[in-house]
Amino acid sequence: MASARQPTARQARLGAELRKLRVAAGMTGAEAASFLGGERSLISHVEAGRWGIKPERVQFLASHYSAADQALVDSLVRMARERGDGWWEKYRGVLPPALLDLSELEHHASYLRTAQALIIPGMFQTEEYARAVLSTAIPEAPDSEIEARVEHRMKRRTIFARESPTPYEAIFHEAALRISYGSREITRRQLEYLLEACVPSYVSVRVIPFSVDAFIGLTPQLFYAGGAVPQLDTAVIESAHEMVFLDAEAQLNRYRSVFATLKKLALDVGASRELIYRILKEK
């Protein structure tokens, strides 16, 4: 079993799901470890994500736990098999681990959603707009870190370059379209790019207009990644200096409800595109 002193969010999630199966089976860690021929600490390390576990051992444990949800078990087996270096590993030690965890989460997601208030979502930002936003958000960061963050943000778009692009739904407020970051010209080029980016069928962009009185104010940025099965969904809350990954069922239900509410408040895709175009003409 491979060691992972600082497990990624995905590694920790695999371990946590295995723990849920063990607890549901009414087994102790010692009993599970005995099944694998190891000490109690073996299961502790696996369930904490500190040690990797081979796919066949995930299958063995699931069988030992009498796990009935085969779709979930198959998904956990794939998670164990997919452990490896992704493009984001280039930034380990350069950028905060949470940003790398987000990239890994996006890479494996079956679909993605984001809801933001005051900025255009990072997946649809131009380099110069991203640079202006990041420089404002973390003014203490050196230029080298800002450039690494911008480069990383641009590479996250690889999910759209696949044979089957990941469906992506973005909801944001009209304020994000009207606030100028960096300069008026940077914002204009950003709106032009946004109009191009929202054309593909796998991208859905919806804008909540100022005319909506019932708007639920968003301070943090919300992300939601669909897993291979609903139990493996993940919600991510990002503030200026923190990113929190949530996967408890009650938390997931809450943010599913938040996105459903925001979608009702937002214009449809066509009307949103028209609004973006009108605002661009005003720039």
C-alpha positions in Angstrom: 0.0 0.0 0.0 1.4 3.4 -1.0 1.8 6.0 1.6 0.2 9.5 1.3 1.3 11.7 4.2 -1.0 14.5 3.0 -3.9 12.8 1.3 -5.7 14.6 -1.4 -9.4 15.3 -1.0 -10.1 12.4 -3.3 -7.9 10.0 -1.4 -9.5 11.0 1.9 -13.0 10.6 0.3 -12.2 7.0 -0.7 -11.1 6.2 2.8 -14.2 7.9 4.3 -16.5 5.9 2.1 -14.8 2.6 3.0 -15.2 3.6 6.7 -19.0 4.2 6.1 -19.3 0.7 4.6 -17.4 -0.9 7.6 -19.5 1.0 10.2 -22.7 0.0 8.4 -21.6 -3.6 8.5 -21.1 -3.3 12.3 -17.4 -4.2 12.1 -14.4 -2.9 14.0 -11.3 -1.7 12.4 -9.4 -4.6 13.9 -11.8 -7.1 12.3 -11.5 -5.4 8.9 -7.7 -5.3 9.2 -7.7 -9.0 10.1 -9.5 -9.8 6.9 -6.7 -8.1 5.0 -4.0 -9.8 7.1 -2.8 -6.6 8.8 -2.8 -4.7 12.1 -5.6 -2.4 13.2 -3.5 0.6 12.1 -3.7 -0.6 8.5 -7.5 0.2 8.3 -7.0 3.4 10.2 -4.4 4.6 7.6 -6.5 3.5 4.7 -9.7 5.1 6.0 -7.8 8.4 6.7 -6.5 8.4 3.1 -2.9 8.2 4.3 -2.3 4.8 2.6 -3.5 3.8 -0.8 -5.4 0.6 -1.3 -5.4 -1.6 -4.4 -8.7 -1.9 -6.3 -9.0 -5.6 -5.7 -8.7 -5.0 -1.9 -11.5 -2.4 -2.1 -13.6 -5.2 -3.7 -12.6 -7.6 -1.0 -13.5 -5.2 1.8 -16.9 -4.4 0.2 -17.7 -8.0 -0.1 -16.6 -8.6 3.5 -18.9 -5.7 4.5 -21.8 -7.2 2.5 -22.1 -3.9 0.7 -25.3 -4.1 -1.4 -24.9 -1.0 -3.6 -22.9 -2.5 -6.4 -22.8 0.8 -8.4 -21.2 2.5 -5.3 -18.7 -0.3 -4.9 -17.7 -0.2 -8.6 -17.2 3.5 -8.3 -14.9 3.1 -5.2 -12.9 0.4 -7.1 -12.4 2.9 -9.9 -11.3 5.5 -7.5 -8.6 3.2 -6.1 -7.6 2.3 -9.7 -7.4 6.0 -10.8 -4.8 7.0 -8.2 -1.9 8.6 -10.1 -0.3 11.8 -11.2 -2.5 14.3 -13.0 -1.5 17.5 -14.7 -2.2 19.4 -11.5 0.7 17.6 -9.7 3.1 20.0 -11.5 1.8 22.7 -9.1 2.3 20.7 -5.8 4.4 22.8 -3.5 3.7 25.9 -5.6 0.0 26.4 -5.1 -2.3 25.6 -2.1 -3.2 21.8 -2.0 -6.9 22.7 -2.1 -6.5 24.1 -5.6 -5.0 20.8 -6.7 -7.8 19.0 -5.0 -10.3 21.1 -7.0 -8.6 20.2 -10.2 -8.7 16.5 -9.4 -12.3 16.7 -8.4 -13.2 18.5 -11.7 -11.2 15.9 -13.7 -13.2 13.0 -12.4 -16.6 14.7 -12.1 -19.6 13.5 -14.2 -20.9 17.0 -14.2 -20.0 20.4 -12.7 -21.9 23.4 -11.4 -20.8 26.7 -10.0 -22.7 29.7 -8.5 -21.0 33.0 -8.0 -22.0 36.6 -7.4 -19.3 39.2 -8.2 -16.9 37.5 -10.7 -17.2 35.4 -13.9 -16.5 31.8 -13.1 -12.8 30.9 -13.4 -13.4 28.2 -16.0 -14.5 31.0 -18.4 -12.0 33.7 -17.6 -9.4 35.1 -19.9 -5.8 35.2 -18.7 -5.8 39.0 -18.2 -9.2 39.0 -16.4 -8.0 36.1 -14.1 -4.8 38.0 -13.4 -6.7 41.1 -12.4 -9.1 39.2 -10.2 -6.4 37.2 -8.4 -4.3 40.3 -7.9 -7.2 42.0 -6.2 -8.3 39.0 -4.2 -4.8 38.2 -2.8 -2.7 41.4 -3.1 0.0 40.0 -0.8 0.8 37.2 -3.3 4.1 37.6 -5.3 3.9 37.9 -9.0 5.2 34.3 -9.4 2.3 32.9 -7.5 -0.3 34.9 -9.4 1.2 33.7 -12.7 1.1 30.1 -11.4 -2.5 30.5 -10.4 -3.5 32.0 -13.7 -1.7 29.2 -15.6 -3.4 26.6 -13.4 -6.8 28.2 -13.9 -6.4 28.0 -17.7 -5.4 24.4 -17.6 -8.6 23.5 -15.7 -10.3 23.8 -19.1 -8.9 20.5 -20.2 -12.2 18.9 -19.1 -13.7 20.6 -22.2 -11.0 19.2 -24.6 -12.0 15.6 -24.2 -13.9 13.5 -26.6 -16.9 13.7 -24.2 -16.6 17.1 -22.4 -17.8 17.4 -18.9 -21.2 19.2 -18.7 -20.7 22.5 -16.9 -23.5 24.7 -15.5 -22.6 28.2 -14.3 -24.9 30.6 -12.5 -23.8 34.1 -11.6 -25.2 37.6 -10.9 -25.4 40.4 -13.5 -23.0 42.3 -11.2 -20.2 40.0 -12.3 -20.7 41.2 -15.9 -20.7 44.9 -15.0 -17.8 45.1 -12.5 -14.6 46.0 -14.3 -11.5 44.2 -13.2 -8.1 45.6 -14.3 -9.6 47.9 -16.9 -12.7 48.5 -19.0 -10.9 46.9 -22.0 -10.0 43.8 -20.1 -13.6 43.5 -19.1 -14.8 44.0 -22.6 -12.5 41.2 -23.9 -13.7 39.0 -21.1 -17.3 39.4 -22.1 -16.4 38.7 -25.7 -14.7 35.5 -24.6 -17.6 34.5 -22.4 -20.0 34.8 -25.3 -17.8 32.3 -27.3 -17.4 30.0 -24.3 -21.1 29.5 -23.6 -21.9 28.4 -27.2 -21.1 24.6 -26.8 -24.0 22.4 -25.8 -22.1 21.0 -22.8 -21.9 24.5 -21.3 -24.9 26.2 -19.6 -24.5 29.8 -18.5 -27.3 31.5 -16.7 -27.4 35.1 -15.3 -29.4 36.4 -12.4 -30.4 39.9 -13.4 -30.6 42.9 -11.1 -34.4 42.9 -11.7 -34.7 39.8 -9.5 -35.6 41.0 -6.0 -35.5 37.6 -4.4 -31.8 37.1 -5.2 -30.0 35.1 -2.4 -26.8 37.0 -1.9 -23.6 34.8 -2.4 -20.4 35.8 -0.6 -18.5 32.6 -1.1 -18.2 30.8 -4.4 -20.1 27.6 -4.7 -19.0 24.5 -6.7 -20.7 21.2 -7.0 -19.2 18.1 -8.6 -21.3 15.2 -9.6 -19.7 11.8 -8.7 -20.0 8.5 -10.6 -23.0 7.9 -8.2 -24.9 10.5 -6.2 -23.4 9.3 -3.0 -20.0 10.5 -4.2 -21.1 14.1 -5.1 -19.0 16.9 -3.5 -19.8 20.5 -2.7 -17.0 23.0 -2.4 -17.3 26.4 -0.7 -14.5 28.8 -1.6 -13.9 32.2 0.2 -11.0 34.5 -0.2 -8.5 32.4 1.7 -10.2 29.0 2.2 -11.7 26.1 0.3 -13.9 23.6 2.1 -14.9 20.2 0.6 -18.3 18.9 1.8 -19.8 15.4 1.3 -22.2 14.7 4.1 -25.7 13.8 2.7 -27.3 16.7 4.5 -24.8 19.2 3.1 -25.2 17.8 -0.4 -28.9 18.1 -0.2 -28.6 21.7 1.0 -26.5 22.8 -1.9 -28.5 20.8 -4.4 -31.5 22.9 -3.1 -29.4 26.1 -3.4 -28.6 25.5 -7.0 -32.2 24.6 -7.8 -33.3 27.9 -6.3 -30.7 30.0 -8.1 -31.6 28.3 -11.4 -35.2 29.3 -10.9 -34.1 32.9 -10.3 -31.8 33.1 -13.3 -32.6 33.9 -16.9 -32.7 30.9 -19.2 -29.6 30.3 -21.4 -30.8 32.3 -24.4 -31.9 35.3 -22.4 -28.7 35.2 -20.4 -26.6 35.3 -23.6 -28.6 38.3 -24.8 -28.0 40.1 -21.6 -24.2 39.4 -21.8 -24.3 40.8 -25.4 -26.2 44.0 -24.4 -23.8 44.7 -21.5 -20.8 44.1 -23.9 -22.2 46.7 -26.3 -22.3 49.2 -23.4 -18.6 48.8 -22.7 
